[in-house]
């Protein structure tokens, strides 16, 4: 029946609306979330919700989601919002599952992006010269500007995160620039120095000319780039191959500028090579008739095509396993008096015959594989009298040094990140030397800095590294095979990865990664706070002195890392050893080392973060759990650096569970871009619809994959929210009439209520399991289906007549209210992690205790007692019959034979006696919301309505017989049987007498 019965047009019919238990609630249909949510946030702060959560959880096992620090640089975006909401879903649900789920938010505050922004805003835009960081005062002043910039954005982001409804210790977050944090980061580095894995070396690293610093793999993205490519001849000089004296080995490269750094050619003994002769070529060609060239057989045809050779022949095979006896001259030999050295051929596993020539030009200054092949051969090269020193051919500005004779000053990359003149200079020199075979252009994926968006180069520089494969010293002793790589791989295997594919991804990265480059040549960060003494061979001895380390740590704790750059810092920290030849290192730490160390100063510092004190992780024999949660790119970022830092200093991972999510795309699956106009800003969604809409979208997503958002998706999310809210609203309104003293035990309840409690028990198991496994999408799907299909469209629809019209004394009404109370209590709690504001608003209406919050409750327990599978099996039959009846009613309504279903009295034909028995004691008029019904055994008329999915049941809809009750609107022949109330049914007459006894005029 309707929630608001209309008055009859006949004046003699009374208005019985005051005698109906109609829903009453202040919980509005229109949410008004943009206005209401800030009020709820204010109340949470006023009641000290975060502190109350900590107090209520004392003594419980801990579940700590350690916050991966966002960068304090600019407003949050939709991806950041998704990440933070996911974290809040975890912490709230784990708290309600019975853990002490403390969340301490944090920020990454050091590093190049902030330094870059400060330079841009304070210097480049104003045309001012960047400070000279060799001056202590200038360095410290610049670092203060960076600190102020980071502080500003930290505060902006904090308010934006709070507005999302995220509960955490916002008054005491961590920041990598806090003095105690900087001190601990420095101490963590000292541990690597002590265990022997920290070293200074010379290796090719990815270098940003624009930003003037080395970059980690995590700071690089691959974008389309058009490179010059060249095929170059290396003349053979080795006397052991006199027959090949006039031949050349041919290489192919997309980086001609690296050729001045060439020191070898790599080959594969598994490849079939041949000596080829050019028999015909155009007169003006670089490849000349008579040229003898060594190429991989599989690539020869393509090489000659690129070289515009019109005819060639294979002279003979050259076995790959004989290549190491060949020596070549450098193609630039004699240029500016340089390149007079031998170019040996070295075996390399990275050489293939699918592209190029079957040979790889090897410049150890400019490539990781090149460097590995060269250094692996150092002893052999020295024995052959070949100088194994690696040149520094390109400087920090992307310009050639004197180690590239004939090219000094030419630029590979300009300060603006554009292609310089180095390639053309090298190619011209090759042409002049007669060593160029062919040239072209290739569009391919090339590494770019993710900040400047400009291409990077590989260049050999002195940097600080942490060794992956050196045995780690513990108390001065090493154990064979106890390396950082081995520790990390073991730690990965005992960590839970959500989704499981994350394990394979990070395992592959750890297996393949080179030594960790931890140094940067910038100003804003924690310095590599060690002292060194040069050894004379390019390496350095690190000072191991506990007293010096203690002075550094204590100073950083009180003054921050600026103390390292202050005037007199060397003498201050060295103390009595200041007269020795130890020098201070002024490089700063890679920001990934900073964030990788956060576990050390957040999870292990009870003085700074007392709420996290006493974590006893399962890996250490305890019962506490630590989770890391970030985007899938952090397999190479924060997950990666945290794993290496912790394994190197503690022998294990800093986490027990790692959860990763994909990236947010536009509605059509394209990458979001301001230029395309397809971005969705979280601030805009909150302003228009509220944070709970954003939270519901996040929880509904399959976060393990890339997710999409846009106007239509948000529109659907709003509709899902509206249905959930209206169901909650109806329950709250109905419970206005519930008195806990009237509660009915399940044993006293009708079957329908016991069925609903059974369904509630099933959902309890599903929802709890989904929250335990971080399957928030399943939480939303389960609750949406339950509220919309089981409750609104079935149970509530059936029970409205009983709830509104039954007498106050009705046991069925009280049973229904008791059931709805259990339903509402459970649903508000289950919705709380997802719809944090709406559930809180509803909870205040449901149980308005002075300082209550739904977030201080636990998920309902003990609901399994309501399981009744036998009853559910019976009601599956009843509900199938109901489906046939409602289908028939819909057809009659569409044909305008009836208006309301209460005008009908269906005749239900049941062919199966077993099914008939299940319907025996069920009021199908109540279940089907009709005024009457009849069940008949046997075959139905051919015109009866049937459903293929419910065989043996057919329905003929007849008109209900009798008079319409003025109170319940049911049509019944019993209307008028009570002379005192002649316009209602006896049930309604009984209700009216009870209302009259309560003093309500009827």
N, C-alpha and C positions, 0 to 999 in steps of 0.2 A: 504494500500500500504506500501511498505518498506520505512524505514526512510532514506535509501541511495540508490536511483535508480541507477541501473547499466547502463553504457553507451551501446548503441546499437553497435553491431558488424559492422553495416553499417556506413561507414565513413561520409556519407552525413547527418546523423542524428546528430543534435546539442546536446551539453551538457547543459541541463536546470537546473542543480542542484543549480546554484546560484540564480535561481528565485523561489526556494522553501523555505517556512518558516520552515526549519528543526530545531529541538531542538538544542539549544546551551547553555551549562552550564559548569561551573567549578566544579560542584558537581559530584565527580567521581563515576563510577559504583562500583569499588572496594573501600570499605569503608576505609580500613587501620586504623581501630579504635585504635589499640594499640599505633599508632604513633600520630594520630590526637587528641585523647581525652586529653592527657596532654597539648597540645597547647590550647585547649578550656578551660581547668581548669585554665591555666595561665592567659588567657584573662579575665575570670570571676573575678579572684583576682585583676587584673590590673584595671578593670572598677569599682571595689567595688560592685559587684552584690548583695551581701547580704545587704549592706547598702542601695543600691538603692531600693531593695525590701521593706525594712522597711520604707523608705521615701515615696515610692509610695502608701503604704498601710495605712498611717497615717489617723486616724479617722474611719477606718473600724471596724466592729465587729471583735473580736479576735477569732481565732481558734488555740489553743495552744496544740501541741503534746508534752507533757512532757516526756522527754527521760528517759526510764528505764535504769539505769546506767549499762553498761557492766562492767565486772571485768577487771581491769588493770593488766592482767596477761597472756602474750603470744599473738601470732598473732591471727588475726581474722580467723574464719573458715567459712564454707559455711552457717551454720545456723546463725551465727552472721551477715554475709553479707545479707542473706535473710531478717533478722529482720530490718537492717538499711535501706535497699532499700525499704521495705514496708513503713517504717516511712517517707522516702523521697517522696514516691508516695502520701502519705496522705498530707504532708505539701505543696508540689508543687501544687497538685490538689485543695486543699482548698484555697490556695493563688489565683489561677486562677479562682476559683469560686466566688471570691470577698471578701475574708476574709484577715485579717492581720494574716498570719499563720507563726508566728515566731518560729524557732526551735533552742533551745539551747542544744547542746549535753552535756552529762555528764558521769562521771565514778564513780564506786564503788572502793574505794582504800584501805579500811581497811579490817581486818579479817584474818581468818586462812590461806586461800590459799597463800597469799603473805608472811605471817609469816613463813609458812611451807617451801616455796621456799627459803626464805632468810636463814633459818636454814640449809636447805640442801646445798645451794651453799657456804655459808660462814662458816659453822661449820661441818655438818656431813661428807661432801665430804673431808674436810681437817683434819678430825679426831680431831677437836677442841671441847672443852666443851662449851655447850650452856651457855650464860651469866646467872648470878644469878640476877633475876629481883627484888630481895629485895634491891639491890644496885641501888640508884637513877641514878647515872651516867651510869651504865651498861644498865639500862632500857631505858634511853633517847638515848644512842648511838644505841641500837638495833632498836628503833623506827625510828631513822634517816636512818638506812639502809633500813628499810621497805619503808619509804617515797621515797628514791632514786629509789628503785626497781619499785615502782608503777609509779613514774614520767617517768621513761624510757619507760615502756610499754604503758602508756597513750599517749606519743608522737608517738610511733610506730603505735598504733591503729588509732590515729587521722589521720595520713597520709594515712593509708589503707582505712579508711572510706571516706576521701575526694576523693580518687581515684575512688570510686564507683559512683561519681557524686552527692553525697549528699550535698545539700546546707544548711548551718547553720552557727551559730556564732562560728566558729572554733577557733577564736582568743580569745574568752572569754567563754570557757566551764565551767561547774561546776564540782567539784570533792569533794567527801565527806571528803577528807583530807585537803582541804583548811581551813585556820584558821577560817574565818567567818562561814563556814559550821560546823566545829567542835563545835564552840560556840553555834550555833543554835540547834544542835543535843542535846547538854547538856541542853539547856533551855527547849527543848521539853520534856526531861525526867523529869525535875523539875516540869513541869505542871502535870504530872501523880502523882508525889509525893504530890503536892498541892491538887489534887482532890481526894486523898485517895485511889487510885487504885494500887499504887506501894507498894509492900510489899516484905519482905524477908521470905521465907518459906523453908520447907524441903519436897521435893517431888522426886519421881524417875524420872530421866530424861535420855534421850539417851546420852550415854557417850562414846566417842572415847578414848580408852586406848592409841592408837598409837599417837593421837594428843593431849591428855591430856586436853580435854575440853568437855563441854556439846554441843550437837548438836540440832538444830531445825529440825522439820519434813522435811523442805525444803532442808536440807543438807544431807538427807538420801535417799538411793536408795535400792531397794530390789533385792537380788541376791540369786541364789541357794546356799544352805549350808547344810551340813550333821550334824545333831544334835544327841546326845545321848538321848534316851528316856527311861524312867523308870516308872514302876507301883509300888507304895509304899503303905505300910500298916500304918495306923494311929490307934493304939489301943484305943478302947473306954474305958473311965474311969468314965463317969458320973453315979452317983448312981441312978439317976432317970430312967435309963435304965439298971437296974440290969440284965435283961434277955439278954442284949447284951454285958455284961461285958467282955466276952472272944472274942467278934467280933472286926473287924477292918473296918474302912472306907478306901476305896482304892482311891488314886489319880493317875493321869498320868501327866507327865510333860516332855517337851523336853529341860528343863534347870535344870538338877540335881543340878548344882552349887547354885541355888537359895534356896535349901531346908534349909540350915542353917538360912536363913532369914524368913522361914515360921512362921506365927503367927496365921493362921486360915485356915479353909476349907470352900469354898463357895459351896452352893447348890441352887437348884431351887425348890420352893414348887409346881411347875407345873409338875415336872418329877415324874414318877412312879419308886420307888425304891423297892428293895427286899433284904432280908437276904439270902445269899447263902452259902451252905456247900460243901466243897471239899470232894467227896467220894472216889476218886482214883487219884493218881498222882505218877509219878516215884519217887523212893526212894531218888535220888539225887536232886530232884526238890526244888526250893525255896518255891513254894506253896506246903504245906503239907496236907496230908489226915486229915480231921477234921477241917481245917481252916474255920472260919466263916467270911464271907466278905460281906460288904454292897456295892451294885452296882446299877446303873440304869438298869432297866429291859431290855431296848433296847440295852444295851452295854455288858451285862453279857457274852454272848456267845463269843464275840470277845476278851474280857479280859481273859477268861479261855483258849482260843486258844493261846494267846500270852504267858500265864503262863504255857503252856504244861500240863494243867489239863486234864486228860482223862475221868473223870466223876464228875458230880456235881449235886446238887439238890437245888431247891428253898425251903427254910424253911418257909418263910412267907413274906407277903407284909409289907412295911414300908411306910406309907403316907409321901409325901414330906413336908407337912405342919407341921410335928412333928420333923423335923430334927434339928430345932434350939435348942432343949433341949439336944442334944447330945454334949458331950465334949470328947476330945481325948488327948492322950499324944503325944508329939513330937516323931517321929520315931528315933531320935538321942538322946533321953533322957538318961542322965548319962554320955555322952561322954565328957571327960575332965571336968566333974563336971557341965556341962551346960544343957540347954534345959529342965529345970525342970518345965516350965510353962504349963498352960492349953492351948490347941488349941481348940477354940470354932468353931462351925459351924454357918456360917452367910449366909443369903439369898443374892443372887446376880442375877441381870437381865442378866448378861453375860453368865450364865451357861446353857449349852444345852446338849442334849443326842445324838448328831450326831457323836461325836468323844470322845475318852477318856473313862471316867468311870461314868460321870454324876456328878462328883465332881471336883472342881478346887482348886488345891493347891494355897494358897494365901500368897504371900510374899510382904507386903506393901512397902518394900525397892526396889522392883525390877519390878513392873508392875503398869501401870496407873490404870487399873480396880481394881487390888488388893488394891492399895492405896485408891481409892474411896470407896470401900466396907468397908475397915478397918476404915477410918476416919469417915464415916457415922455412924459407930457403937461405936464411942469413948465413948459417954455418957453411953451407955448401958454396955460397957466393964468395965468402971470405977466402975459402980454400982455393977458389979459382982466380983469386986476385981481383975480383969485381967489388967495387966499393958499394957496401950495402946501406950506406947512409941515405936517409929519406930527405929529399930537398923540401924547402919551404918556398914553393914557386909562386904562391898567391898570398897577399897580405889581407888584413882585416877589412880593407876597403875594396876588396875584389880586384886589386891591381897586381900585375906581375912584379916580382922582386928581382934582384940580381941573380937569383937562382934559375931564372929563365932568360938566358942570354939572347939578346936581340929583341926582346919584347918588354923590357922593364918599363913600368908605368901604364902599359895598356890595360884596359879595364874589362874584366869578364862581365861584371854587373855594375851598374852605376849606383850612386847614392839613392836614386829614385826607384831602383829596382828594375831598370830597363837594361836590355842587352847592350853590352859595351862593344868596343872595337877589337877585342882580343881574338875572337873567332876569325874575322876577316884577315887580321894580321898573320895568324898562323897559316891559314889556307893559302894566302899569297906566297908566304915563304915556302910552303910545300910545292906550289906550282913552280916557283923559281928554281927549286932544287930538283924538279922533275920527279917528285915522289908522290904526287897526287894522281890517283887512278880514276876517281869519280867523286862527284859531290851531289847533294840533294837536300831536301828538307823533309822533316818528319814531324807530324802532329801526334803527340803522345801525352800520357800522364806523367807529370813532372812534379817533384816536391816543391811546395810553396809554404812560407810561414803563414800560420793561421791568423796572425795578427796583422802584419803588413800586407798580406795577400800577394807578396812578391816572391819570385823564385829564389831558391837557396842554392848554395854550391857546397861541394865537399872539399874541404881544405885541411891540410895537415897543420895542427896547432898543438902547442903544449897545453894539456888539460889535466884535470884531476879525475881519476877513475876509481871505482870500486870493482875489484876483480871478481869475476863470476866463478872461476875455476881454480883459484888458489886455495889450498887447505887453510882453514881458519884456525888461528891460534887461540886457545883457551887457557888462561893462566900460563902463557908462554909455551904451551905444548900444542902440537897439531896431530890430527888423526887423518890418515890417508883417506881421501875421498869425501872428507867433511868440508865440502865447498858450499858457497852461497847458492849455486845452481842446484846442487843435490838437495840442500835443505828446502829450497823453495818448491821443488818438484814434489818432495814428500809432503810438505804442508798443503799443497794444492789437493793432493789425493785424500787428505783427511778432512777437507773443508766441504760443507754442503753448498752446492751451487744451484741457484734458482734463476733461470731454468738450467737444467743439467748441462746443456751445450756450452755453458760458460767455462766448464772445466777443461774441455778440449781446446777452447780458444786460448785461454791463458797458458795452458801447458805448452802449446806450440810456440807461443811467444817467449816463454822462459827457456825452452830448449834451444831456440835459435838466437836469442839476444846476445850481443857482444857485451864487453865490460861496460858498466854503468858510468857514463860521463856525468859528473856532478858539478862541474865548474861552469860559471858564467862570467863574462867580462863586463859586468854592469855595476850599478851602485846601490840599488834598493833590494836588500835582502840580508840574510844572515851570512857573514863572511865565513870562508873556510879558515876557521880560527886555529891554524897550526903554524908552527915555525919550522923552517926547513934550512938545510945546509946543502949547497950544491956539491955534487960528486964529481963534476967535470965531464961526465959522459951524457949530459942531458937529463939525467935522473936526479932525484933529491932525497936526502935523508930527512925523515920527520922526527922532530924532537919528541921524545917520550919522557915527560916530567910531570908527575901528578901535582906538584906544587904549582907549576905554571898553569896547568889545566884548571885547577881549583880557583886560581886568581881570575882566570878568564870567565869561568862560569859564574862566580860570585859577582863580578862586575856587570856582566850581562843581566843578571837577575835584578840588579838595582838600577842600572842605567840604560839597559838595552844594548843592542849590538852596535850602536853608535860609538860605544867605548873603544871599539877596535880601531876606529878611524881618528880618534882624538889625538892631538899633539902629545908626543911622549908615550904613546900606547906600547911601543916595543919595549922600552925600558921598564915601564910599569909592570907588564906581564912577565917579562923574563926575570925581573928582579936581579938576584946575584949573578945570573948568567948573561946579563946584558952585554958584558965585555967579550962574549964568545960570538962566533960568526953566524949566528942564527938570524934568518930574515923572516919577516912577517909576510904571509900570503894575503894578497888583497882581492883575489877573485871572490865572488859570492857563490853561494850554493844554489844549484838548480832548485827552482820552486817546488819541483816534485819531491825533492828530499825533505823540504819543509813539511809539505802535506803528508808525506809518507811517515813522518815522525810524530804526527798528531796523537797517535795512540799513547806515546810516551809521556806527553804532558797533559793529556785529558783523562785517559783511563787509568793512569798510574800516579796522579798527583792529588792525594786526598786533601791537601791544604788548599789548592786552588778550586777543586771540584769535589767537595765533601759528599755530595749526593751520589757520586760514582765510586766512593771508597769501598774497598773490600771485595772487589770483583774476584771471584774464584772460578775461573773458566773450566769447562769440562776437560779441555786438553791438559789441564793441571790437576785433574782429579776432583774438580768442584762441580757445581750444578748450574752455574751462570753461563749465559750465552751473549756473545757479541756479534752483531750483524753490521755489515757494510752494505749500502744500497746506493747505486749510482747508475748512470747510463752505460750502455754496453761499450762505449768508447773508453771507459775507465779500466778495461782489461789491460790496456797499454798505458793507462795513466795512474790514477790513485790506487786502485787495487794492486797494481803492479809494483809501484814504488813502496807502498805500505808493506807488501809482502817481502820485498827485498830488504827493506830497512829492519823489519822485525826479525826476519830469519837471520840476518847478519848479526844482530845484537842480542837476540833472545832465543834463537834456534827454532822458532815456530812462527806461524802466521799470527797477525793481530786480531784475526776474526775467525768465527766458527761457521758463519753463514754469509754468503755473498749473493745478493739479489740484484739483477740487472734489468733495465728497461730499455726499450727502443727509443726512437726519436719521433718527434711530433711533426706531422706533415699537414699540408693543406687538405681541404676536403676532397680534391681530385687526385690526391696522391703525390702532388708535386712538392718540392721543397718550398718552405715559406720564404718569401722575399718581399721586402718593402717595395721594390721596383715593380713587382707583379701585383701588389696590392692585396695579397692573400694572407697577410699575417693576422693572427688573432691575439690581441693583448689581454692578459689576465685582468688587468685593471679595468678594461672596458667591459668584460663579461661581468665582473663583480658590480660595477656601477649600474649595469642594465638589469642583471638577473640575480646577482648574489653569489657569494662564494660557494654556497652549497650546490649550486648548479655545476660549477667547475669541479667540485669534489665528486659529484655524482658521475660526471663525464670521466674523470680519472678512474674511479672505481669500476666503471663499466667497461673500460678498455682492456684489451689483451695487451698488457704492458710488456710482455715478453717479446713482442714484435713492434714495428713502427706503428704508431697510432695516428688517426686523422681527426681534425677538428675544423669546423666551419659553421656558417649560419644554419644550414639544414640539420647538421648533426646536433648543434646546440638546441635547435628547435625541438628535435626529438627528445633530447635530454630533459628539456623543460616539461614536455608532455609526460614523460615518465615520472618526473618529480611531482607534477600536479596530481597524478593518480595516487601516488604514495601518500602525499600530504592529505588528500581528501579522505582516504581510508583511515588515516590516523585521526583526522578531525572527527569523523563519524564515531570512532571508538571513544574518543575523549568526551564527545557530546553525550553519547549513550551512557557512559560511566558516571555522568552527573547524577544519575539516579541510583548508583550502586552504594550500598552500605556494607563494609567488610563483615559486619555482624550477620548479614544475610547470606554469607557465602555458603555454597552447597558443595558437599563432597562428591567426588566422581561417582561413587556408588549410588548416590541419589539422583544422578543426572539422567536425562533422556539420552537415547542412543546418539542423537545428532551432536550433542555437546561432547559426549565421550569420543565420537569420531573426530571432532575438531581438535580435541586434546591429543588424540593419536597423531593427527596431522602435524600438530605443533611439535610433538616429540620427534617426528621424522625430520622436520625443518631444523630443530635444535641440533641434531646430529650433523646434518649437512652444513649448516652455517658455522658451527664450531670447527668442523674439519676444514672448511674453506678458509676461515681465519687462521687456523693453525698452519696451513700450507701457503698462506699469503695469496690465496686465490680470490681476490676481491671481486673479480668479474662474476664468479659463481655466487658470491654473497648477494650481489645486486640482482642477478637473474633469479635466484631462489626466492628472495624476499618479494620481488616484483610479481612473480608468478603466484606466490602464496597470497599476497594481499589482493591482487586483482582477480584471480580466478577462483581460489578456494574460499576466500573471505567475502570480498565485495559482491562477486557475481553468484555466489552460492550460499554460504552460510548466513551472511548478514541479510541478504535478500529474502531468504526464507524466514529468518527470525524477526524481521521488522514488525510483523503483525503481533507476535507474542510480546516483544519488548515494548511496543507502543500501547497495545490495547489490553493485554492481560491484566487482571486485578493485581493490586499491590501485593497480595498474599501469594500469588502464583509461584509454585515451585519451579515451573519451567522458565519463567521470566528470571527468577533468581539464579537458576542454573546457567542461563544464557549470560547474565551479567557476570557471574563468577568466571565463566569461560572467557568472556571478552576482557575481563581484568587480567587474566593470565596471558592472553594474547597481546594485549596492549603493553603490558610490562615487558614481555619478552621482545616484542618488535621494536620498541623504543630503544632498548639496550642494543639490539643487533644493528639498528640503524645508526647508532651514535658515532662509531668511527667514520662512517661515510657522510651522513648528513648531520654533522656535529652541531650546527646551529638549530636546525629544525628539531632534532631529537631533544636538545636541551630545552627548547621552547615548549615542546610537547610534555616533557618530563615535569616541568614546573607546573603545568596545568594538571598533570596526572597525580603528582604528589608534591604539593607546594610547601614542603618543609622550608624553614627559614634559610638554611645554607645548603640545601641539597643540589646536587648536580648529577645528571645521568652518567657523567664521566667518572664519578666516584664509585659507581656500582660495578659489579662483576656480571658477566654473561650468566643467564639463568642456568641453574643446574638441577638435576633430579627430575627433569621432564621425561626421562625414559620410562618412569613409572606409568605414564599414560599410554604406552604402546599397547595396542590391542589389534593384532593382525587379523584375528578371526572376525572381529567386528568390521574391520576395514574391507575384508573380502566380501562380506554380506552387502556392505554399502556400495561396493563397486557395482553390484547388480542393480541396486536401487537407483544409483546415479545414471546408469546406462538407460534404464526405463525412463528416467526424468529427461534425458536427452531426446528421446523419441517424442515425449509429450511436448516439450518446449519447441521442438521442430514443427510439430503439428500446429501449435498455437501461433507460431510466427506466420505460418501460411494463412491461417484464418484471420490474423490481424492485418496482414498485407491485403487480403481480399476484402477487408472492412466488414467481415462478418461479426467480428467482436472488436471491442476497443481494448479494455483492460483484460488481462488474463483472468481476473476475478469474475468475468461474465461467462466463463466457460466451466463446463463439467465434463472432462474427457472420459471416454470409455476406452479402457486399456485392455487389449486382447493379448493374452500370454499363452503361448503354446506349450511351454515347458513347465511341468509340475514342480520341479525342483526350484525353478525361478519363482514360480507362483508362491511357494512356501516362504520364500524370503521376503515377499511383499505382504505377508499375512497381517502382521501387526504394525504396519507402517501407514501413517496418514499421508497418502500421496497427494491429497489436495493441499496439505500444508507444504509438502516438499516441492510441489509444482506450482504453488501460489495460485491455485484455482479455488473456486467456492465449493466445489464438490468433485467427486470422481467415482468411477465404478471400474472394478477389475473383473474381467470375464475370462474363463478358460476356453481355449479352443481357437479355431480359425477365425480370422477377421474378414470383413467384407473386402472385396477387391479395391474399393475406393479408399480404404484406410491408409493412413500415413505410415511409412516404414523408413528405417535407416538400414542400409546394408551392413553397417558396422555393429548393429544390434539385432541379430537374427531372432525370430520367434516372438517379436513384440510389434504390435501395430496399434494405432490410435485413431479413433474417430472423435472429433470434437463436437460436443453438443452444448447447447445453451444451458446455463445454470438455471435451476427452477427455484422460485421463491422471490422474496422481497430484499432489496438492498438495505443493509444495515446502515443507519445514519452515522454510526461511529467508526466502524471498521471497513465499511463499504463491501463487505462480503454479501453475496446473494444467497439467502437461505430461507427455507420454509419455516424455520423456527423463529423468524423475526415476528414479534407481536405476542409470543407465548407468555411473556411477563407483562401483566396488565399495568404495572407501575411504569414500565419503560417499553411502550408498545412499538417503538421505532428501531429497536436494537435486538440483537440476538441475546439469548440467556447468558452467554459468557460475558458480553458487554454490560448486561444489566447487573450482573454480579460485581463487575468492576465499578460501575457507577455507585452502587450502594457503599462499597468500600471507600470510594472517594468522598462520598457524602459524610461517612462516619469520620473522615479525616478533616471535615470542615470545608470541603470544596463544594461550592454551589453548583448543582447540575440541573 
